[in-house]
Amino acid sequence: MKNTLRSLLVVGLFSALPSFAEEEGFVPLFDGKTLNGWTSARVLAGEESAFSVNEEEKAIHVYAGREAGSKQETDCLNTEKEYSHFILKMEYKWLDKRFAPREEYDRDAGLLFHVHGDLKKIWPLCLEMQIGESPGDKKHGKGAEGRFHTGDLFVLGKDLRVDTKRKDGYYHPEGEVKNGKSYPTNLGVEKPKGEWNEMEIRVHGSEKATFIFNGIVVHEISNFTQKNADGETVPLEKGRIGIQAEWAELMYRNIRIKELKAE
């Protein structure tokens, strides 16, 4: 019965997605050949980036050529431009290698938005749609038992807050709205390792963001706030877009964006 209800929920969410012309108005954020328009946190700090370009795949390759099990550093690749109201689409796939100190962990990365503050910092202040290979029913654990499920929400910054709808410990479209920080979803299933997964985020300034994974709405958040220099709570309206490197080899491709008019 639980699986049946979940299947009905997923079908309902999918059918509820608003329609629009597939690629009308979208422009690429990655040209398939260079990292023009992006900045690496490690490079800004005078170090080596974890990101490079695989021209054959027309993809951003994370930890290309690194020896499996070797010790590696995390990195964050951020756009030079800021965005507020937009639809962003991209694809990712996991490759084989994992690296110390997390060679035994589930694979982990992330799609960041409203990135702001110090771009040399890992991780910068932002909101995150988690990328990870943990199944949606895996509980949180410590160390190698940690959960990394695509579609989970992470709020990176002690003074950042968002509203989410919560029910039975997970995001639910009919759940109770609560203000807080990071929160999991049990919706959405990754394709097998080595296959491309499709991600989409629809962001409306500080008002709302919808996370879509392989065609399914897996999370929605609203009312994004931060504290200004005077300690006042104010809307978090905009920021850069970022992608993460977290001790697992993967590729990102077909990153494109459609900017929207503020409503």
C-alpha positions as a Markdown table, in Angstrom:
| # | Residue | x | y | z |
|---|---|---|---|---|
| 1 | Met | 0.0 | 0.0 | 0.0 |
| 2 | Lys | 2.8 | 2.4 | 0.9 |
| 3 | Asn | 4.5 | 1.8 | -2.5 |
| 4 | Thr | 1.1 | 2.3 | -4.3 |
| 5 | Leu | 0.5 | 5.6 | -2.5 |
| 6 | Arg | 4.0 | 6.8 | -3.3 |
| 7 | Ser | 3.5 | 5.8 | -7.0 |
| 8 | Leu | 0.3 | 7.7 | -7.1 |
| 9 | Leu | 1.9 | 10.7 | -5.5 |
| 10 | Val | 4.7 | 10.7 | -8.0 |
| 11 | Val | 2.4 | 10.4 | -10.9 |
| 12 | Gly | 0.3 | 13.3 | -9.6 |
| 13 | Leu | 3.3 | 15.5 | -9.1 |
| 14 | Phe | 4.5 | 14.7 | -12.6 |
| 15 | Ser | 1.2 | 15.5 | -14.2 |
| 16 | Ala | 1.0 | 18.7 | -12.3 |
| 17 | Leu | 4.1 | 20.2 | -13.8 |
| 18 | Pro | 3.4 | 23.3 | -15.9 |
| 19 | Ser | 4.2 | 22.9 | -19.6 |
| 20 | Phe | 6.4 | 25.2 | -21.7 |
| 21 | Ala | 8.3 | 24.9 | -25.0 |
| 22 | Glu | 11.2 | 22.5 | -24.3 |
| 23 | Glu | 14.2 | 24.8 | -25.0 |
| 24 | Glu | 12.6 | 28.1 | -26.0 |
| 25 | Gly | 14.5 | 31.0 | -24.4 |
| 26 | Phe | 17.3 | 28.8 | -23.0 |
| 27 | Val | 21.0 | 29.8 | -23.3 |
| 28 | Pro | 24.0 | 27.6 | -22.4 |
| 29 | Leu | 26.0 | 28.3 | -19.3 |
| 30 | Phe | 28.6 | 25.8 | -20.4 |
| 31 | Asp | 29.9 | 25.8 | -24.0 |
| 32 | Gly | 31.2 | 22.2 | -24.0 |
| 33 | Lys | 34.8 | 23.4 | -24.6 |
| 34 | Thr | 35.9 | 25.8 | -21.9 |
| 35 | Leu | 35.0 | 26.9 | -18.4 |
| 36 | Asn | 34.5 | 30.5 | -19.5 |
| 37 | Gly | 31.9 | 32.2 | -17.3 |
| 38 | Trp | 32.8 | 30.0 | -14.3 |
| 39 | Thr | 35.2 | 30.4 | -11.4 |
| 40 | Ser | 36.7 | 27.6 | -9.2 |
| 41 | Ala | 37.0 | 28.2 | -5.5 |
| 42 | Arg | 40.3 | 26.4 | -5.5 |
| 43 | Val | 41.7 | 28.5 | -8.4 |
| 44 | Leu | 40.6 | 31.7 | -6.7 |
| 45 | Ala | 42.7 | 30.5 | -3.7 |
| 46 | Gly | 45.7 | 29.8 | -5.9 |
| 47 | Glu | 45.3 | 26.1 | -6.0 |
| 48 | Glu | 44.4 | 23.3 | -8.5 |
| 49 | Ser | 40.8 | 23.0 | -9.6 |
| 50 | Ala | 38.9 | 19.7 | -9.4 |
| 51 | Phe | 37.1 | 20.7 | -12.6 |
| 52 | Ser | 38.1 | 20.3 | -16.2 |
| 53 | Val | 36.5 | 19.9 | -19.6 |
| 54 | Asn | 36.0 | 16.6 | -21.4 |
| 55 | Glu | 35.5 | 17.7 | -25.0 |
| 56 | Glu | 34.6 | 14.3 | -26.3 |
| 57 | Glu | 31.6 | 14.2 | -23.9 |
| 58 | Lys | 31.1 | 17.9 | -24.0 |
| 59 | Ala | 31.0 | 17.8 | -20.2 |
| 60 | Ile | 32.6 | 19.3 | -17.1 |
| 61 | His | 34.6 | 16.4 | -15.7 |
| 62 | Val | 35.2 | 16.3 | -11.9 |
| 63 | Tyr | 38.5 | 14.8 | -10.7 |
| 64 | Ala | 39.5 | 13.7 | -14.2 |
| 65 | Gly | 42.6 | 11.5 | -14.3 |
| 66 | Arg | 42.9 | 11.3 | -10.5 |
| 67 | Glu | 43.9 | 7.9 | -9.0 |
| 68 | Ala | 41.0 | 6.0 | -7.4 |
| 69 | Gly | 41.3 | 6.1 | -3.6 |
| 70 | Ser | 43.8 | 9.0 | -3.6 |
| 71 | Lys | 43.3 | 11.9 | -1.3 |
| 72 | Gln | 41.5 | 14.8 | -3.1 |
| 73 | Glu | 40.1 | 18.2 | -2.1 |
| 74 | Thr | 36.6 | 19.4 | -2.5 |
| 75 | Asp | 35.9 | 22.3 | -4.9 |
| 76 | Cys | 33.0 | 24.5 | -6.0 |
| 77 | Leu | 32.6 | 25.9 | -9.5 |
| 78 | Asn | 30.4 | 29.0 | -9.6 |
| 79 | Thr | 29.0 | 31.2 | -12.4 |
| 80 | Glu | 30.5 | 34.7 | -12.7 |
| 81 | Lys | 27.0 | 36.1 | -13.2 |
| 82 | Glu | 24.2 | 36.2 | -10.6 |
| 83 | Tyr | 20.6 | 35.1 | -11.3 |
| 84 | Ser | 17.3 | 35.7 | -9.5 |
| 85 | His | 14.3 | 34.4 | -11.5 |
| 86 | Phe | 15.1 | 31.5 | -13.8 |
| 87 | Ile | 14.8 | 27.9 | -15.0 |
| 88 | Leu | 18.0 | 25.9 | -15.0 |
| 89 | Lys | 18.5 | 22.5 | -16.6 |
| 90 | Met | 21.4 | 20.2 | -16.6 |
| 91 | Glu | 22.5 | 16.5 | -16.7 |
| 92 | Tyr | 24.9 | 14.6 | -14.6 |
| 93 | Lys | 26.3 | 11.0 | -14.4 |
| 94 | Trp | 28.5 | 9.2 | -11.9 |
| 95 | Leu | 31.7 | 7.6 | -13.0 |
| 96 | Asp | 33.6 | 4.9 | -11.2 |
| 97 | Lys | 36.2 | 6.5 | -9.0 |
| 98 | Arg | 35.8 | 7.7 | -5.4 |
| 99 | Phe | 38.5 | 9.4 | -3.3 |
| 100 | Ala | 39.9 | 9.7 | 0.2 |
| 101 | Pro | 38.6 | 10.4 | 2.7 |
| 102 | Arg | 35.3 | 9.2 | 1.4 |
| 103 | Glu | 36.1 | 6.3 | -0.9 |
| 104 | Glu | 33.6 | 4.2 | 1.0 |
| 105 | Tyr | 30.8 | 6.7 | 1.1 |
| 106 | Asp | 27.8 | 7.0 | -1.2 |
| 107 | Arg | 28.6 | 9.3 | -4.0 |
| 108 | Asp | 27.9 | 13.0 | -3.3 |
| 109 | Ala | 27.7 | 16.3 | -5.1 |
| 110 | Gly | 25.3 | 19.2 | -5.5 |
| 111 | Leu | 23.7 | 21.9 | -7.6 |
| 112 | Leu | 23.8 | 25.3 | -5.8 |
| 113 | Phe | 21.9 | 28.5 | -6.4 |
| 114 | His | 21.7 | 31.9 | -4.8 |
| 115 | Val | 25.4 | 31.5 | -4.1 |
| 116 | His | 26.9 | 34.7 | -2.4 |
| 117 | Gly | 29.6 | 35.8 | -0.1 |
| 118 | Asp | 33.2 | 34.6 | -0.3 |
| 119 | Leu | 33.6 | 32.5 | -3.4 |
| 120 | Lys | 36.9 | 31.1 | -2.2 |
| 121 | Lys | 35.0 | 29.4 | 0.6 |
| 122 | Ile | 33.9 | 25.8 | 0.4 |
| 123 | Trp | 31.1 | 25.8 | 0.8 |
| 124 | Pro | 29.8 | 29.3 | 0.0 |
| 125 | Leu | 26.5 | 30.7 | 1.4 |
| 126 | Cys | 23.8 | 29.2 | -0.8 |
| 127 | Leu | 20.8 | 26.9 | -1.2 |
| 128 | Glu | 21.5 | 23.4 | -2.6 |
| 129 | Met | 19.6 | 20.7 | -4.4 |
| 130 | Gln | 21.6 | 17.6 | -3.3 |
| 131 | Ile | 23.0 | 15.2 | -5.8 |
| 132 | Gly | 23.7 | 11.8 | -4.4 |
| 133 | Glu | 23.3 | 8.1 | -4.9 |
| 134 | Ser | 21.7 | 7.2 | -1.6 |
| 135 | Pro | 18.2 | 5.7 | -2.0 |
| 136 | Gly | 15.3 | 7.9 | -0.8 |
| 137 | Asp | 14.5 | 5.6 | 2.1 |
| 138 | Lys | 18.0 | 5.6 | 3.6 |
| 139 | Lys | 18.1 | 7.1 | 7.0 |
| 140 | His | 20.7 | 9.7 | 8.1 |
| 141 | Gly | 23.8 | 8.2 | 9.5 |
| 142 | Lys | 27.4 | 9.2 | 10.5 |
| 143 | Gly | 30.5 | 8.7 | 8.4 |
| 144 | Ala | 30.2 | 6.1 | 5.7 |
| 145 | Glu | 26.5 | 5.6 | 6.7 |
| 146 | Gly | 25.7 | 9.1 | 5.7 |
| 147 | Arg | 22.7 | 9.8 | 3.4 |
| 148 | Phe | 23.2 | 11.7 | 0.0 |
| 149 | His | 19.9 | 11.5 | -2.0 |
| 150 | Thr | 19.3 | 13.6 | -5.1 |
| 151 | Gly | 16.6 | 16.1 | -4.4 |
| 152 | Asp | 17.3 | 16.6 | -0.7 |
| 153 | Leu | 17.5 | 20.3 | 0.4 |
| 154 | Phe | 20.6 | 21.7 | 2.0 |
| 155 | Val | 20.7 | 25.3 | 3.3 |
| 156 | Leu | 24.4 | 26.3 | 3.6 |
| 157 | Gly | 24.8 | 29.3 | 6.0 |
| 158 | Lys | 23.8 | 29.6 | 9.6 |
| 159 | Asp | 21.6 | 32.7 | 9.0 |
| 160 | Leu | 19.8 | 31.4 | 5.9 |
| 161 | Arg | 16.3 | 30.0 | 6.2 |
| 162 | Val | 13.6 | 28.6 | 3.9 |
| 163 | Asp | 10.0 | 27.2 | 4.3 |
| 164 | Thr | 9.3 | 23.6 | 3.4 |
| 165 | Lys | 6.3 | 21.4 | 3.6 |
| 166 | Arg | 7.0 | 18.5 | 6.0 |
| 167 | Lys | 5.2 | 15.2 | 6.7 |
| 168 | Asp | 6.5 | 12.1 | 8.4 |
| 169 | Gly | 10.1 | 13.3 | 8.3 |
| 170 | Tyr | 10.2 | 14.2 | 4.6 |
| 171 | Tyr | 9.1 | 16.8 | 2.1 |
| 172 | His | 5.5 | 16.3 | 1.1 |
| 173 | Pro | 3.4 | 18.7 | -1.1 |
| 174 | Glu | 0.5 | 18.5 | 1.3 |
| 175 | Gly | 2.6 | 18.7 | 4.5 |
| 176 | Glu | 2.8 | 21.4 | 7.2 |
| 177 | Val | 4.8 | 24.5 | 6.2 |
| 178 | Lys | 7.7 | 25.0 | 8.6 |
| 179 | Asn | 10.6 | 27.4 | 8.5 |
| 180 | Gly | 14.1 | 26.0 | 8.9 |
| 181 | Lys | 17.1 | 24.7 | 7.1 |
| 182 | Ser | 18.1 | 21.4 | 5.4 |
| 183 | Tyr | 15.4 | 18.8 | 4.8 |
| 184 | Pro | 15.1 | 15.4 | 3.0 |
| 185 | Thr | 12.8 | 14.1 | 0.3 |
| 186 | Asn | 12.1 | 10.4 | -0.4 |
| 187 | Leu | 10.9 | 11.2 | -4.0 |
| 188 | Gly | 13.0 | 10.7 | -7.1 |
| 189 | Val | 15.2 | 7.7 | -8.2 |
| 190 | Glu | 18.6 | 7.9 | -9.9 |
| 191 | Lys | 19.3 | 6.0 | -13.1 |
| 192 | Pro | 22.0 | 3.4 | -12.9 |
| 193 | Lys | 25.6 | 4.6 | -12.5 |
| 194 | Gly | 27.0 | 5.7 | -15.8 |
| 195 | Glu | 23.7 | 6.9 | -17.2 |
| 196 | Trp | 22.8 | 10.6 | -17.5 |
| 197 | Asn | 20.3 | 12.0 | -15.0 |
| 198 | Glu | 18.2 | 15.1 | -15.7 |
| 199 | Met | 18.0 | 17.9 | -13.2 |
| 200 | Glu | 15.9 | 21.1 | -13.2 |
| 201 | Ile | 15.4 | 23.9 | -10.8 |
| 202 | Arg | 12.7 | 26.6 | -11.2 |
| 203 | Val | 13.6 | 29.6 | -9.0 |
| 204 | His | 11.5 | 32.8 | -8.4 |
| 205 | Gly | 13.7 | 35.2 | -6.5 |
| 206 | Ser | 13.2 | 34.7 | -2.8 |
| 207 | Glu | 9.6 | 33.4 | -3.2 |
| 208 | Lys | 9.9 | 29.8 | -4.4 |
| 209 | Ala | 12.0 | 27.1 | -5.9 |
| 210 | Thr | 11.0 | 23.8 | -7.4 |
| 211 | Phe | 13.4 | 20.8 | -7.7 |
| 212 | Ile | 12.7 | 18.4 | -10.6 |
| 213 | Phe | 14.6 | 15.2 | -11.0 |
| 214 | Asn | 14.2 | 12.9 | -14.0 |
| 215 | Gly | 10.8 | 14.6 | -14.7 |
| 216 | Ile | 9.5 | 14.3 | -11.1 |
| 217 | Val | 8.9 | 17.2 | -8.7 |
| 218 | Val | 10.9 | 16.0 | -5.7 |
| 219 | His | 11.0 | 19.2 | -3.5 |
| 220 | Glu | 9.6 | 22.7 | -3.2 |
| 221 | Ile | 10.8 | 25.5 | -0.9 |
| 222 | Ser | 9.7 | 29.1 | -0.4 |
| 223 | Asn | 10.4 | 32.3 | 1.6 |
| 224 | Phe | 14.2 | 32.4 | 1.4 |
| 225 | Thr | 15.7 | 34.8 | 3.9 |
| 226 | Gln | 19.1 | 35.9 | 5.2 |
| 227 | Lys | 20.5 | 38.4 | 7.7 |
| 228 | Asn | 22.0 | 41.6 | 6.5 |
| 229 | Ala | 25.0 | 43.4 | 8.1 |
| 230 | Asp | 22.7 | 45.0 | 10.7 |
| 231 | Gly | 21.3 | 41.6 | 11.7 |
| 232 | Glu | 17.9 | 42.2 | 10.1 |
| 233 | Thr | 16.1 | 39.3 | 8.4 |
| 234 | Val | 15.8 | 40.2 | 4.7 |
| 235 | Pro | 14.8 | 38.2 | 1.5 |
| 236 | Leu | 17.5 | 36.2 | -0.3 |
| 237 | Glu | 16.7 | 37.3 | -3.8 |
| 238 | Lys | 19.6 | 36.3 | -6.0 |
| 239 | Gly | 23.1 | 34.8 | -6.4 |
| 240 | Arg | 25.4 | 32.7 | -8.5 |
| 241 | Ile | 24.8 | 29.1 | -9.6 |
| 242 | Gly | 27.4 | 26.5 | -8.5 |
| 243 | Ile | 28.2 | 22.8 | -8.9 |
| 244 | Gln | 30.2 | 20.7 | -6.4 |
| 245 | Ala | 33.1 | 18.3 | -6.3 |
| 246 | Glu | 33.0 | 16.1 | -3.3 |
| 247 | Trp | 35.3 | 13.1 | -3.5 |
| 248 | Ala | 33.4 | 11.3 | -6.3 |
| 249 | Glu | 34.1 | 11.3 | -10.1 |
| 250 | Leu | 31.3 | 12.6 | -12.2 |
| 251 | Met | 30.4 | 14.7 | -15.2 |
| 252 | Tyr | 28.0 | 17.6 | -15.7 |
| 253 | Arg | 26.7 | 18.6 | -19.2 |
| 254 | Asn | 24.0 | 20.5 | -21.1 |
| 255 | Ile | 23.9 | 23.2 | -18.5 |
| 256 | Arg | 21.5 | 25.9 | -19.7 |
| 257 | Ile | 19.3 | 28.6 | -18.3 |
| 258 | Lys | 16.2 | 30.6 | -19.1 |
| 259 | Glu | 15.8 | 33.8 | -17.2 |
| 260 | Leu | 12.3 | 34.8 | -16.2 |
| 261 | Lys | 10.6 | 38.1 | -15.6 |
| 262 | Ala | 9.9 | 38.9 | -11.9 |
| 263 | Glu | 6.3 | 38.4 | -11.1 |
